[in-house]
Structure formats: C-alpha cells, structure tokens
C-alpha cells in the first residue's frame, strides 16, 4: 500500500492547536504519494500565509488512518 498524505489548512482558533474555525472552507492542497512531496506542498502553502498566525497547514498521514495497526 502506498503511504498517502493529505495536505490541507485553514484558520485555527489557537495558533498552537488544530481546531479549525471554519471546516467548510479548508484549503485542500492535495493528496501526495509520499511524505517528501507532501512536505514540499505543505511548505509552499504555509509560506504563502506566514504572516497570518491564525492560518495553519498540516500533513495528515492517510495510510495511518486506512491501516491503523501497521
């Protein structure tokens, strides 16, 4: 199984957390086949909003959600 990664972001209630204020308006950057390409996409998206402390982008390891025991 490939190790899929999802990159998305949006406005958060607290810059130190991951509670998204408006989940209906998340910016879904994409799904990537490996961590390296997901990290590159994450860095690019995060850099665009670097001056806005309430915007946060994250990488989610989809393969861990699909197969939690592995």
C-alpha positions in Angstrom: 0.0 0.0 0.0 1.3 3.5 -0.8 1.8 5.9 2.0 -0.7 8.6 1.1 -0.5 12.0 2.7 -3.1 14.8 2.7 -2.1 18.4 3.0 -4.7 21.0 4.0 -5.1 24.2 6.0 -7.3 26.9 7.3 -7.9 29.4 10.0 -7.5 28.0 13.5 -8.9 29.2 16.9 -5.5 28.9 18.6 -2.2 29.0 16.6 -0.8 26.3 18.9 -3.8 23.9 18.2 -5.5 22.4 15.2 -9.1 23.4 15.9 -10.2 24.8 12.5 -12.6 27.7 12.8 -14.5 27.1 9.5 -14.1 23.5 8.4 -16.3 24.1 5.4 -13.7 26.5 3.9 -10.5 24.5 4.4 -7.9 24.8 1.7 -7.2 21.3 0.5 -3.8 21.4 -1.2 -3.9 17.8 -2.3 -3.1 14.1 -1.7 0.5 13.0 -2.2 2.1 9.6 -2.6 4.9 10.1 -0.2 5.9 12.3 2.8 8.6 14.2 0.9 6.2 15.6 -1.8 3.6 16.3 0.9 6.2 18.2 2.9 7.1 20.3 -0.2 3.5 21.2 -0.8 3.0 21.9 2.9 6.0 24.3 3.0 4.7 26.1 -0.1 1.2 26.6 1.2 2.4 27.6 4.7 4.9 30.1 3.2 2.0 31.9 1.5 0.4 32.6 4.8 3.4 33.0 7.0 2.4 36.5 8.2 -1.0 35.3 9.4 -0.6 33.5 12.7 -4.2 32.1 12.6 -3.6 30.2 9.4 -2.2 26.7 9.7 -1.4 23.9 7.2 -0.9 20.3 8.2 0.1 17.0 6.8 -2.1 14.0 7.6 -0.8 10.5 7.2 -3.8 8.9 5.4 -2.1 5.5 5.4 -2.2 5.5 9.2 -6.0 6.2 9.1 -6.6 3.5 6.5 -4.5 0.9 8.3 -4.1 1.9 11.9 -2.4 -1.3 13.0 0.5 -1.0 10.6 
